[in-house]
């Protein structure tokens, strides 16, 4: 059996949603105006369907779905390139927005995107046969893991920021890699919370930390996110 599940997601108006997904490389395969407004978009094996729900506030939407993608890195590159062409920048805050591509502690590589209707689309793949990972050791490493879960999985950016701030306040000696990762993550949270000046300071602090070749490779996803945040903060 080859069953298929297709999410049907709400939106307050159909045109902004269709424009958004077309910028990502989706094709509008069906559109209905009467008796109710409805549309379908598709990109390769990804199909999403939408209906109009009048009065929906995108900022308060809880609608979500998960897309399993064998090549999540390629999709992330295509989506971010499409948004830059369409919007002139990469939206990292508000609605719509796209989050960082990262390896999660629960065994997936994913990114989280929010469309103009407030629908949260998680795109990811399982990490290939992960070996048993050592639990985070230092205070800051534990704070990073907790903050990622609070911010990405729960959407509680304020609580995630508090966790990192408490770890920074402890002023414990930490290796360069987790310090840079924590600063970039905190900057990302600051952008989402509207703390743009603080985000700039955090990114500047992260860039002042010297990294060797191994550290640069380990932090490739984080450093790409820092570049994206820098671009957004110039607006």
N, C-alpha and C positions, 0 to 999 in steps of 0.2 A: 504494500500500500504506500502511496506517495501523497499523504494528506498535506494540505497547505492551509496555513492560518494567515488571514489578511486583516490587519487592524482597520477599524473605521473610526476616524478621529473627528472631533468637533472643531468648528472655526466660526468666528463671528461674521466673516465675509470670505468668499471663495477666491477672489482675484489676487489678493496679496499672498495667499498660500500657494497658489499655482505659480505665480511669478517667482517666489522663493525656490520652489522645488525645480522649476525649469532652469534657474541659475545654477543648481547643483547637478544638472545633466539629466534630470527626469523628463519624460515625455508625458503629456496629458493624453491619456488613451480613451477617456470617456468624460463627457460633461453633460449634465442634465440641469435644466432651468425650472421645469415644472413637472409634477406638482410641488416638488421640493428641490432645493439646490443641492447638487451632489456632483462629485468629480473623483476621478481616479488618476493617479500618476504612477509611472513605472520607470525603473532604471534597472536593466538586466533582470535579476531575480527578485528585486525589491518592489513590492507593490503596496501603496498606501491609498486608502480611500477616505474621503472627507465629506461631511455634511454640515450645513449651516445651522448653528445654534444661536439664535438671536439673544443678545444680552450677555454673551460670554465675555468675561474679562480675561484676556490672555495672561495677565500677570498673576491671576488667581487659578489658572488651569492646573489640574492634576492629571490630565490625560497623558499616557505614556505608552511606549512599546519598545521592544528590543529587537534589533536586526542582527542576526548572526551573519558575519561576512568573513569569508576565508582570507581576503586580502584587505584588512582594515586600514593598513597604511596607505594603499593606493586610493581607497575611497576618501580617506581624510585629506589627502593631497588634492584630489579632484574637487571636493566640497569647499575647501578653503580657497582654492584658486577661483572657483566659480563665484564665491561670495565677494572676493576682492574685486573681481571684474564687475559684478553687479552693483555693489554698494560703494566701491572705491576704498574699502578698508575691510578688515576682518572684525566682525562684531563679537566682542568678548564680554559684553555686559548687556543687561536689559533683554528685550525681546525684539527681534530674534537674536540668538547668539550661538557660538560654538565653543566648546571647551577644549581642553588639552587632550592630546592623545597620550595615554600612559598605561603602564602595566599595573593592574590592581592587585592588592594583596590576596584577594580571593580567587586568583587564577585566570583572569581574563585581561586581554589588551583591548582597550576601548576608548571611545570619546563620546561625549554627551552633547547633543545639539537641541536647541529649542527653536521651533519655527514661529512664524508671526502670529499664530493662533495660540501660542503657549504650550503646544504639544511637545513633550520631551521625548526625543528619539535617541536611544542608546544604541550605538553601533560597535560591535566587538567580536572577538573570537577567543576561544579558550587558548591559553598558553600551552605550547606543545610539551606534553609530558614533563611538567615541572618537577624538579627534584625537591624533596622536602626542604623548605626554606627555614633558615634560622630565624627565630623571632627577633624583631627589632630590639637592639640592645640598649642604646643610650636613651636618655630622656627625650632628646630631640627626635630621634628616629621613631620612638613610640608616638610622639606628638604628631609627626607627619602622617603616620598611618591612621591615627584617629581623625585628624583634620581632613584627610582625603575622604574617608568614609562619611563624615558629617557633611562635607561640602558637596561631594559628587553623588553620593547615594541618598542622603537625606535632604540635601538642599538647604541645610542650615548653615549659611555662610558666616553668620555672626558667631555662632558657637565654635565653628572651625577656627575662626580667627582668634578667639579667646584661648583655645588650646595651644596654638602656636605662640601667642604672646606670653603665656605663662612659662612655656619652655624657654623662650628667649630671655625672660626675666631672671631665670635661674643662673644664667651666665656660666654654664658649665663648659669646659673645654670639649669641643666637638670636631671631628674630622671635616675637611673642606667639603666633601661631597654632600653630606646631609645638611650642612649649613647653607650651601647654595640652593639645594632643593627646597629647604624650608623657606628661605627668603623669597624665592620665585613663587612658591605656593601662596605665601602670605600676600605677595603683591597681587596675585590673581584674585584673591579674596578681597583685597582692598579695592580693586577696580570694580568688582561686582557690588561692593557696598558703597560705591560712590566716593571713596577716599583716594582721589586721583593723585594728590601731592604725596601722600604717604606711599602709594604704589611706586611713584617715580623714585623716592628715596630708597625703598626696599630693593628695587631693581639695580640701582646704582651700587648699593652695598653688595649685592650678589656679584656684580661684575668686577668688584675690586678684589675678590678672593681668587687667588691663583690656583689653577687646576693643571695637572699634568695630562698627558695624552689619555691615560686610562680614565681619569675623571671626566674629561670632555666627552669620551665615548659613552660613559655611564649616564651622563646627564644630557644626552642628545635631545631627548624629548622635552626636558625641562628648559633647555636653552632655546629651543625653537619656540616654546611658549613665551619665554621672556622677550624674544624678538617680536612676536605677535602683539604682546601687551605694549611694548614700546611704540609700535605702529599705531595702535588704537589710542594711546595716550597723547599722541601728537595732534589728534583731532581737536 
